Amino acid sequence: MNDVALRRIWLCADDYGLADGVNRAIRDLISCGRLNASSVMVVGSAIGRAEVAALQDVAANSPRCAIGLHATLTAPFRPLTMHFRPLNGGLFLPFPAMLRSGLLRRLDPGLIEDELAAQLAAFKELFGRAPDFVDGHQHAQLFPQVRDAFLRAVKEAAPTAWVRQGGRPKPLAGLLGAPKALVLDVLSAQFRKRAAGAGIPFNPAFAGAYDFSKAPDFGGLMGEFLEGMPDGGLVMCHPGFVDETLESLDPFTTQREAEHAYLASDRFPALLAANKVTLG
């Protein structure tokens, strides 16, 4: 294969810090070169010095492995700042309510910026440096009112970081069959415009959104995700091993194990090679 023709992409595992089983699966895939990025939830239930040291160790031995902040603004997690509002029983609002509040302009961007600044500071305290990139749990960084606060916080605390946008590489005519991804396309258009205006770099294209509840063939999906993905594009994934903590916090459970199994298999590097894609 001609190395010049290879497209270098990011394959990013979200949710490090969510649960021990998620952490172990992500570290396993980084150690065998099947991931080159992971984003960390500093408000997660399984994040601390030992988990951070273990992630740093495997990342140090993996070429081009980036570690970012998975900014979190939705339930079932708690804010780091005491004055954050709105809340639901001490927790962030659920994803639909948070998005609706942003669309109706009922959020306080100042409080959001303070919370994101606190999460960025927590990342720096844990890792000893700013994140390589910043994305958002359940894509909250793309929401109206959140996105401007998000970009200001990143610009201030991590000026060399890039941020994740969620727009796909395919022309609109081929996108209408995936409602979840279409929502991300629409939200990302304004996010990209604002990020560019702020001088903050972002991934040129995104893939990885699908209906987790239907437990589809992840290998088949990965083939679709790589189609048309440009150099520097990003594919999101959620590998993990199911444990009690994960089951208590997230409805996305057994499909995480399916993702891990595929990414750890011989089929995945064969797919990368067939598509002239590299993670190196």
Salt bridges, closest charged atoms under 4 A:
ASP14 OD1 - ARG164 NH2 2.76
ASP14 OD2 - HIS238 NE2 3.54
ASP15 OD1 - HIS70 NE2 3.02
ASP15 OD1 - HIS137 ND1 3.46
ASP15 OD2 - ARG256 NH2 2.92
ASP20 OD2 - ARG24 NE 3.13
ASP28 OD2 - HIS260 NE2 2.78
GLU113 OE1 - ARG152 NE 2.86
ASP114 OD2 - HIS83 NE2 3.34
GLU125 OE2 - ARG49 NH2 2.31
ASP132 OD1 - ARG129 NH1 3.21
ASP135 OD1 - HIS70 ND1 2.61
ASP135 OD2 - ARG164 NH2 2.68
ASP148 OD1 - ARG194 NE 2.93
ASP185 OD2 - ARG168 NH2 2.50
ASP211 OD2 - LYS214 NZ 3.98
ASP250 OD2 - ARG256 NH2 3.52
